[in-house]
Amino acid sequence: MMIVAGQSQSTYFLEEEVPNTERSHTLSVLVDNEPGVLARVIGLFSGRGYNIESLTVSEVEHEKHLSRITVVTTGRPPVISQIMHQLGRLVPVHKVVNLTWSGESIERELALVKVGGRGELRDEALRLAQAFNARTVDATLESYVFEITGTPSDIDRFVSIMKECGLVEVARTGLAALARGRAGIVDSPAS
């Protein structure tokens, strides 16, 4: 956010984004890698009634003990701005960037999809998995486990199609995302 003469003006609203339109936002949060940080970030969301649609976290700089949390949440721009501001005030948080507002980002998710069945359905599951570029990571006489990486909508489509072939279960990692271009989170404008 940029504060100008006592008024708050966001420099990150996309042209097509209307201030009262609720939509999905991908937030990237750089934090200290220490016990309790994830609980504090999640507590901020749950304590204020914000829903987390996807959450991933991993250490990204071992020497500096920094982790990156990627959170997908839905809300109107003023609510998202408030979330970002509140996250930025937490002591272990170094930076908060809204990848949705900062321009194009690369977003991927990994899923393991187990499909059970015999005969034609089994053959159809394998054919469809190949069409989606899913890798077979386990095969028995009665099941396959496929690994698929893609956008959340790609994975949703794959899972939907596999329901017809005997879907047993799905495990998804949650979204990993990076802004396009040369700059990293450290170079990006803060909340």
CORPEJO-V75245 format. One line per field, one symbol per residue. burial: 1 if it has 16 or more other ideal C-beta (glycine too) atoms within 10 Angstrom, else 0. A space follows every 10 residues. Layout:
BEGIN
burial->???
END
This chain:
BEGIN
burial->1000000001 0110001000 0000111111 1110001100 1001100001 0001101000 0000011111 1110111001 1011011001 0111111111 1100101010 1111111000 0101110110 0101000000 0011110101 0101100100 1100111001 0101111010 0000100100 1
END
